[in-house]
Amino acid sequence: MTTSPDRSTGLVFLHRVVQRMDGADALPALHIAGTNGKGSTAASLDAMLRAAGYKVALYTSPHLKVIGERLRIGGQMLPVEAWHEALDAVQKALDLVPECRPGYFQIATAASLWLCRREGVQVGVIETGIGGREDATNVLTNTLLSVITPLGMDHMRLLGDSLESIAGHKFGIVKPNSRALFCGSPAEVDGLFLRECAKQDTLGEVFTANCRVSDVESSLDGTSFTLRTPRGECRWTTRLTGLYQADNTALALRALELIDDILPVSGEAKRAGLASVQWPGRMEVFHRSPDLILDGAHNPHGTAALIRALRHLYGDAAQLNFVYASMADKDYMASLGEYARAFVNARLFCTQLENFARCETAAQIAAKASALPWSCAPAVCERPREALRMALENGAPTIVCGSLYFIAHMRDVVNSLEL
């Protein structure tokens, strides 16, 4: 799939806009791309850097509830008044570049970078939106390290229908004369990454070539693992739950090693940061006995990671309840099929978001899912609150998953329940 001229040209104009906003593009940054694991890797980096005393901005997407979640400085959202000032600054800069016609994400990115500049942020941990090469975040000009997490098939309409095409977009965040780290998954695009680094005269490393993660232990309390890097071997623990969090956290730890001459972080600060890190809506444990977990897995790669984590926690034969809703334009049957085949005693509770036109109906999901090998016929309950109550009543671990829109709604529902 070829690069869209409109997107690449739009990035050039957006760069001109951001340059006119007090040079907001010069923010020292760790720039993160990938298909899955971007958010938790970014959150881990942010937590460790803050524990070391740096003033850090964490920019991620999408938000779960309010747009202010996308930018946290020092771990906190900014007041609405600050965003109004930032949007005024964006408008003034746009007046100087009339060719630029930015969309929602481009405006949010420009405003966030201006806020980082105004607030005196020392380093930004910046996650891409979609892709990398033409993503709005690629206006950054002072990237300390580019980090690429595992790649998979997603956003194919924009990024192409092959891993090579998707990887080409993601590796586009590698900057000239800088440093870059690719997790090494999938291995077949390692060569493409290294060629891009050579093209940019950038020091690039494939994590799996130099580092090893072993002895992973995961529970609802967190994840522990042993990491061997060229610097030595050490045991680490993160508050984040899920087998895959060992790999994401290890990637973040290695990233800090690669820039410790610029941003030194002590071992104590790393441990303190990992002990406090949070990433809402991803293997988020809300209750124990019965267990209640919310996870925003919404593509095949994310579904596979969630299944591995649940198998490790509960085994294949455990009775699990899946409370599920999806957007109608997503291939939700692929995910549901994986859940049904992985857990022979699983039950499915189908629900929907009210007054949300994109959402598939609970009845339609159940009708399609009835062909899958669930332990009993899928239940239909249009109201999410009631679907959750039905699932929790039988005392089995309950997994709320599907669309991130659904997860955002269910976090509010869960917080309002007396469990």
PyMOL commands that set and color helices and strands:
alter all, ss='L'
color gray80, all
select helices_A, chain A and resi 5-19+24-26+38-51+67-70+80-96+104-118+136-139+156-159+163-173+187-199+207-210+244-258+267-276+300-314+332-342+362-369+384-393+404-416
alter helices_A, ss='H'
color red, helices_A
select strands_A, chain A and resi 29-33+56-59+71-73+76-77+123-127+143-148+179-182+203-206+212-219+222-229+232-238+284-287+292-295+321-325+347-350+379-380+398-402
alter strands_A, ss='S'
color yellow, strands_A
deselect
rebuild
show_as cartoon
